[in-house]
Amino acid sequence: MTDTLPDRLSTNPKSPYFDADTLSRGIGIRFNGDEKHNIDEYCISEGWVRIAVGKTLDRKGNPMTIKLNGTVEPYFRDAPTTAEAAPE
């Protein structure tokens, strides 16, 4: 498996940006420096994330989302951080 994340990734299986293999590794997202756990979709190059709004659903049964602009930093949760990787 590659250690590079896609530019755009979605958790919705109906989306063309859905990738089950990548999601199964565990993805973490830092948005504007804060750790977020409720991200539905992100795009690094355009600098936005989609976040679910409560438990509200649209008429097709999908969660309602809002799009927020800012700095997006995705990472693999199973990858060692730089502090853990550096031997002492």
N, C-alpha and C positions, 0 to 999 in steps of 0.2 A: 504494500500500500504506500501511497505517496504521502508525504508530510505537508503538502501544500493544500490549503483550503481553497474552494472555489470562490470566485468573485461574488457570486450570488447564490444563496441557498435558502430553501423553504422547507418547513416541516409539514406542509400540506401535500399529501400524496397525489392530488390532482394537478399540482403545479408542474410546469416543465423544468423548474429548478430544484425539484425534489431529488435527493440522492440518499437512499437508505443505507448504503455502505458507509458513507461519510458520517451520517447521523448516528450510526450504531457505535462509532468510536467515542462519542461524547464531545459535543462542541460547547465551548464557553464563549460568551460574548461580553466584551467591555464596551460600553457605549458612553462616550464622553467621560471616560475614566471610572465609571461605576459598573460593577458586575450586575448583569441583568439575567434573569432566569425565565422570563416570559416572552421571549422574542419568537415571533412566528416566521419572519423572513428578514434577511439582511442583504445589503448590497454595499460592498466596500468602495468601489470606484465612484458611485454616486453619493455615498455617505448618508445612508438612511437605514432605518429599521422599521418593521411593522410589529406593533405590540397589541395583544388582545385587550379589549376594553371590557373588563368585568366578565360577567357570564352572559352578556347580551349576544343574541344570534341574529343573523340576517334572515331573509325569507327563505333561503335555501338551506338553512341549518348550520351555516358556517359562522365561526366567531367574528364579531365586529372588530375591526382593527383600526388603529390610527398610525399614520406614518410620521416618524420623527426624524429630523435631520441632525447630523452631528458626526463625530468621529467613531468609526466602527472598527473594533479590534477583535476578530475571532481567533480562537486558539483551540487546540485539542486538549481535552482535560486529562488524557492519559499520557501526554508528552511531559517529560521532566522540565521544570523551569530552569532558568540559567543558574540559579543558586544551587539547585539540586544536582545539576549536570557537572558543575565545576568540582573537580577533586581537590581535596585540601592536603 
